[in-house]
Amino acid sequence: MKTILTSLLILLGFSPIFSLYGQESVKLFFDPNYRGDYLSVTEEWSVRSSRDPWNDHISSIHIPSGWEVWVYEDSYFRGRHWVLTNSWNGRNNRYWCDRISSIRVVRNRSGWEGDHHCDGRRGRGHRNKVPVTIFEHDHFNGSSKRIYWEWTVEHSNEFWNDRISSIFVPEGYRVIAYEHSYFRGRCLVLENNWSAPRGQNWWNDRISSIRIERI
């Protein structure tokens, strides 16, 4: 059937490559050389369990011109990562072949991507030059930490887990604060400085991950 379809496309003036890549998306292939089953991805993707058939089975990736892909060794964007700005063939890079469990996609390396969703499904931009600063106490007091793009706690006993009470948001930026690690749970969107007096705001000492967008 695939051979018949390919022949028909050629007769109609379309190449098999056009039919495969005509729609803008990143394609994750099961086999090297961009062959076999594939997944089309435009934003974020992660396996949800070790039993997922795609876990550690990505062997090549097609990346449209101008797009950028961050591949991660573990699910939910953890572990070692590698930035790809061109299509990648696992046959030429054996370390990452069959080791990828999650990816993030940047549609355009020259700028920031558009709309935000509370579940984090959006394109990614470059790191900010101006940092967002989180504070341990309200009114920007106590210990502080600078964040330039994304931040999440890795373990429940980390110092900053559920300890943020105020956030400095530079002009022209938006902060999405999440209740849980790895950008899960309820989210709070901030476009101005934020402070939560103790006991008077639900979000006080409840933030475990943050994403930053340029407005």
DAHURA-V68516 format. One record per residue. N is the residue number from 1. RES is the residue in one small letter. SS is DSSP state (a for helix, b for strand, c for the rest). PHI is phi in whole degrees, 0 to 359 (999 if undefined). Layout:
[[N	RES	SS	PHI] [N	RES	SS	PHI]]
This chain:
[[1	m	c	999] [2	k	a	296] [3	t	a	295] [4	i	a	298] [5	l	a	296] [6	t	a	297] [7	s	a	297] [8	l	a	297] [9	l	a	297] [10	i	a	296] [11	l	a	298] [12	l	c	276] [13	g	c	96] [14	f	c	254] [15	s	c	270] [16	p	a	301] [17	i	a	294] [18	f	a	297] [19	s	a	296] [20	l	a	278] [21	y	a	248] [22	g	c	299] [23	q	c	268] [24	e	c	291] [25	s	c	191] [26	v	b	276] [27	k	b	242] [28	l	b	261] [29	f	b	257] [30	f	b	289] [31	d	b	241] [32	p	c	297] [33	n	c	61] [34	y	c	58] [35	r	b	234] [36	g	b	84] [37	d	b	298] [38	y	b	213] [39	l	b	248] [40	s	b	264] [41	v	b	230] [42	t	c	241] [43	e	c	224] [44	e	b	240] [45	w	b	211] [46	s	b	208] [47	v	c	291] [48	r	c	255] [49	s	c	202] [50	s	c	293] [51	r	c	274] [52	d	c	300] [53	p	c	298] [54	w	c	268] [55	n	c	295] [56	d	c	57] [57	h	c	227] [58	i	c	266] [59	s	c	242] [60	s	b	197] [61	i	b	222] [62	h	b	267] [63	i	c	238] [64	p	c	300] [65	s	c	301] [66	g	c	89] [67	w	c	265] [68	e	b	225] [69	v	b	233] [70	w	b	254] [71	v	b	258] [72	y	b	239] [73	e	b	287] [74	d	b	241] [75	s	c	292] [76	y	c	54] [77	f	c	63] [78	r	b	241] [79	g	b	80] [80	r	b	299] [81	h	b	224] [82	w	b	216] [83	v	b	263] [84	l	b	246] [85	t	c	244] [86	n	c	219] [87	s	c	303] [88	w	b	232] [89	n	b	246] [90	g	a	299] [91	r	a	295] [92	n	a	262] [93	n	c	214] [94	r	c	286] [95	y	c	299] [96	w	c	275] [97	c	c	295] [98	d	c	61] [99	r	c	232] [100	i	c	271] [101	s	c	236] [102	s	b	199] [103	i	b	217] [104	r	b	238] [105	v	b	240] [106	v	b	247] [107	r	c	292] [108	n	c	221] [109	r	c	293] [110	s	c	275] [111	g	c	207] [112	w	c	256] [113	e	c	268] [114	g	c	291] [115	d	c	286] [116	h	c	258] [117	h	c	238] [118	c	c	296] [119	d	c	272] [120	g	c	84] [121	r	c	277] [122	r	c	201] [123	g	c	287] [124	r	c	244] [125	g	c	249] [126	h	c	284] [127	r	c	297] [128	n	c	288] [129	k	c	274] [130	v	c	254] [131	p	c	277] [132	v	b	272] [133	t	b	240] [134	i	b	258] [135	f	b	233] [136	e	b	290] [137	h	b	241] [138	d	c	291] [139	h	c	57] [140	f	c	62] [141	n	b	244] [142	g	b	83] [143	s	b	299] [144	s	b	223] [145	k	b	212] [146	r	b	265] [147	i	b	233] [148	y	c	255] [149	w	c	206] [150	e	b	226] [151	w	b	209] [152	t	b	213] [153	v	c	288] [154	e	c	264] [155	h	c	222] [156	s	c	295] [157	n	c	266] [158	e	c	293] [159	f	c	305] [160	w	c	275] [161	n	c	293] [162	d	c	55] [163	r	c	227] [164	i	c	273] [165	s	c	237] [166	s	b	202] [167	i	b	221] [168	f	b	269] [169	v	c	248] [170	p	c	298] [171	e	c	300] [172	g	c	92] [173	y	b	234] [174	r	b	233] [175	v	b	247] [176	i	b	248] [177	a	b	261] [178	y	b	245] [179	e	b	293] [180	h	b	242] [181	s	c	292] [182	y	c	56] [183	f	c	62] [184	r	b	240] [185	g	b	82] [186	r	b	298] [187	c	b	228] [188	l	b	237] [189	v	b	262] [190	l	b	237] [191	e	c	242] [192	n	c	217] [193	n	c	304] [194	w	b	225] [195	s	b	219] [196	a	c	239] [197	p	c	306] [198	r	c	307] [199	g	c	79] [200	q	c	242] [201	n	c	211] [202	w	c	302] [203	w	c	280] [204	n	c	298] [205	d	c	59] [206	r	c	231] [207	i	c	270] [208	s	c	233] [209	s	b	201] [210	i	b	217] [211	r	b	237] [212	i	b	237] [213	e	b	235] [214	r	b	270] [215	i	c	279]]
